[in-house]
Amino acid sequence: MLGVDSAHAAKGLKLGYRHVRCGTASGDKNIIDAGAAIASIIASGVARESIYVSAKIAPGEMADPSSACDAVLKELGVDKLDLLSIEWPVGGADAVRDCWRKMEALVDAGKTVALGLCNASVPVVESVCKDARIKPVVNEVEAHPLMAHRKLVGVCRRYGVVPAANAPLGMSNASSDNPLVTHPKMAEAMAVTGEGKPAGQTPEQILARWSVQRGVPLVVDAGASDAIVEAIARCHDFRLLNAQKAAVDAMEPPPRVGGTRFVSPPPGVDFAFDDPFLGGVARPGLELEKAGLL
């Protein structure tokens, strides 16, 4: 599934995107426009059931997710969400557990169909899944070839949680400063020729298709240009050639070097990203490589 941030809802829905991801009621200036776009596409004959609408609980809303959910529903003009997620799991295990139980009550009340996590590490995913009555259906994290989160993706799948990518292009917009777009391996992927490679293929399409082919759905972030939103809408029209996929895979830094993050917590939010290899089943080879012994 491809998704668009609320900023691109109007364009994305017309292009065939069916997941509209909204932020929090207090922090998403585009949420009213997203609601209008959803109403417009439904009026054109698209069934509400075919549009997937998600929103997030901000750190300051974790103590009262019901009020936050009600505010989002009011701004969007819909009677229920398809997904409500904790955006930044802050405050420790007890705070996350308390928020999750209150969110489970929102499912019981019919205000959201499913619950999810964002920016959750392996230990957080494991803790929530072991304790929750209603399990998370998704964990949305920054994921791209320079931060592939292979261990986290595997652990999510083991618990039946869909790993989803935000910042799939690294930096939201095409830029000469974007290390993914300017990476030598991207140049290799772009230079590959063969049957099935579409004419005019862009680096952004390659990055989106790389995510899709590894089974990680993605959301196009608010900072992306309209041209990128349009280009990524066509990433289901082709598959990466083997040589292209190999080149993109080779962008990933070795564990001892660590990945590159482009997303930071919002100002004032005390959140520290865990090591992407932390938790889950131990993999001695990775530990040796991180220690520089391989």
N, C-alpha and C positions, 0 to 999 in steps of 0.2 A: 504494500500500500504506500502511496505517496501522500504526503500531507503538506498543507501550507499554513504558515502563521496567519493570524487574523488580519494582518496588514495586507495580505494578498488574497483574501477570501473571495472577493468579487471576481478577480481575474482567474484565480485557480479553479473555482467551481465551473466557470465557463469552459475551461480547458480540459475538464474531466477529473480534476482532483476531487476526492470525496471526503477527505479528512480535513477539518478545519480545527486547528489548535489555537485556543485562546489562552491568554495569560490569566492573571487574577483580576477580579473586579476592580481592585484598587490600583492596579498598575498597567492595565491594558487600554491604551487610549484608542485602540482600533476596534474595541469589542462591540460598540454600537453599530459601526459600519459592517462588521462581520455578521451581526444579526440581520441587518438589512439584506446582505448578500445571500444569506441562507433562505430568508423569506422569499427573495426574488427567484432563486433557482427552484424552490418548491412550487411557486406560482407558475413556473414554466412547464410543470408536469413531472418534475423529478420527485420521487417519493422521499419523505422525511427519513424513512428507514434506511435509505441508501446513502445518507449523509452522516458521517461520523463526526460528532462534535465533542471536543475534549477541552478541559480547563484545568487549572492548577490551584493549589493551596499555597500561598506564600508563607514564609516563616512567621510573620506576624499574625497570620490567620489560623495557625495550627491549633490554638486553644479553642477556637470556635469555628470549625469548618462548615457548620450548618449555615451560619450567617453569610459566610463567603460564597457558598454554593447558591444560596437564595439570590444574592446580589448578581452573580453571573447569569443565572437563569432569567432574572428580570431584564438585565441589559441586553441579553441575546434575544429575548422574546420567545424562548422555547420552554416546554414544560419539563424537560429532563435532559441531562447530559448522557452521552454514551460512555464517557470516561472522566473521572476526577482523580487527579494525582497530587501527591505531595511533591512540591517542586524542589525544595532543599531539605533533606531530612536532618534538621538541626535539633539541638537540645538534648541529645543522648537517646538511648534506647527507650527510656520511660516516656519521654515526650512524644516520640514517634509512635509508640504503642498506644498511648492515650488518644492521639489524633486519629490513628487508624481505626480504633474502636468507634469513635464518633462518626467517622466516614462510613463504616459498615452500617451504621444506623440510617445513613442517607440512602444506601442501596435498599434497605428494608422499606424505607419510605417512598421509594420509587423516584427519587430525585436524580439518581445516576444509575446507570446499568452496571458499570464496572469501576474498579479502583486500580490505581497504578502508582508507580514511583518514578521520580526523576533524580538523576545524579546520585543514585544509590550504589554503593560499593558492594562487593561480594558479601562481606559480613552483614550489611544492612538487609540485603535481599534474603539471605539465609535466616536472619532473625525474624523478619516480618513473616516470611513464608511458614516458619515453624510455629509461630504464635497466632497468626490471623485465622479468624473464622471464614472470612472471605478473602481469598488469596489475590495478590496483585496480578493483573493480566499483562502488564507491560512495565519495563524499566527503561526510560528514555535517558540516554547519556550522550555526551559528546563522543562521536565515533567516526573515524575517517582513517585513511592509511597511515597517518602519523600517530594515531592513538586508537589502535584497532580493538583494544579491550577483549582480546581473544579469550582470556580466562573468564572474564565477567559474562561474555556472551554464552560460553559453555555452561556456566553455573545457572544462568537464567533459564536456559533451555531445560536443564535438568529438573528445575522446579516448575516447569510449565509456564514460565514468564517470557513474554516476547521481548527480546532486546530491540530497542528502536534508537535511531540515530538523530540527535540534533547536531547542528554545526557540521553536516556531512561534507561540506565544501571547505571546512576549516574556517576561513574567513568568509563571511556571507556573500561578498561580492567579488567579481573578477577583479584582480589587482596584480600589479607587477610586484607587489610585496607579499603575495600569498605564497608561502613555501610549498603548498600542494600543487598549485598551478605552475609554478616555476621550477619544480623539482626535475632534475635530469631524467628520472625514470618516467615522469609524465611526458617529457619530450619523446622518449622511446615508445611509449604507448601510443602517442599521437602519430608517430611515424610508421607504425605497423600497417601493412596493407594486406588485404585478403577479402574473400567473398563474405558478404554480410556486414562489412563495415559501412555505415551510412556516410554519405557525402556531407561535408561540413561538420563532422563530429567535433564537439567542444570538450575541453578538459572537465567542465562541470558535468556534462553528460557522462563522461567516463567515471567520474567519482560517484555520481548517483547510481550508475549501473553496477559499479563494484559493490556498493552497499546492498543493492537489490539482489545481486547474484549470491551474496553470502547469507541471504535470508534475513537481512536487517532492514526493516522498513525505515523510511526517513521522512523528516519534516524540513521543508525549505524555510529558512529563517527569515525574519522580518527585513533584514538588511539586504537581501538579495534583490537584484534589479528585475524589472519585468521581463527582460530578455532571458535571464537565467531561469525564471519561473516557467517561461514558455519552453525553453530548451529541455529542462528536466522533465516536463510533461511527456516528452517523446522518448524517455529512457526505457520504456517497455517495448519499444519497437525493434530493439536489437539486443544481441548478447555480445559481451566483450569477447574478442578472439583470445585464444589461449595465451598468445604472446603478450597481449595487452594486459590480461589479468596478472600474468607473472611479473610484468614490469611494475604494476601498481602495488602488488603484494610486496615487492622488494623495497618499497619506500619505507616500510615499517622499521624503526630503529631497533637494535638489539635490546633486550631487557636491561642490561647493565647501563645503557645510555638513557633509557626512559623515553616516553612519548612526548609529543608537543601538544599543549592545550591552547586553545584559542578562546575558551569560555571561562569567565571568572564569576564568582558569586557577586550578587549585587552589593552596592555600597552599604556598609553597616551590618552585613550578614556574616556572622562568625562561622565559617565553614571551611574545613580543610579536606581536600581531596585525598583519598587513600591511594596507596600504591595500587595500580591496576592489577597486580598479581597477588595482592593480599587476600588471604582466606581461601575457602574451598579446599579441594583435594590438593595436597602438596605435589609439586612437580619438581623433583630434585634437579633435573637438567636445567630448568629455569633459574633455580637458586644458584647453581654453579656458574651459569652464564652471567647473572647479575653480579656475582662476586669476582668476575673476571678470570675464572678458572677454566673456562672453555674457549 
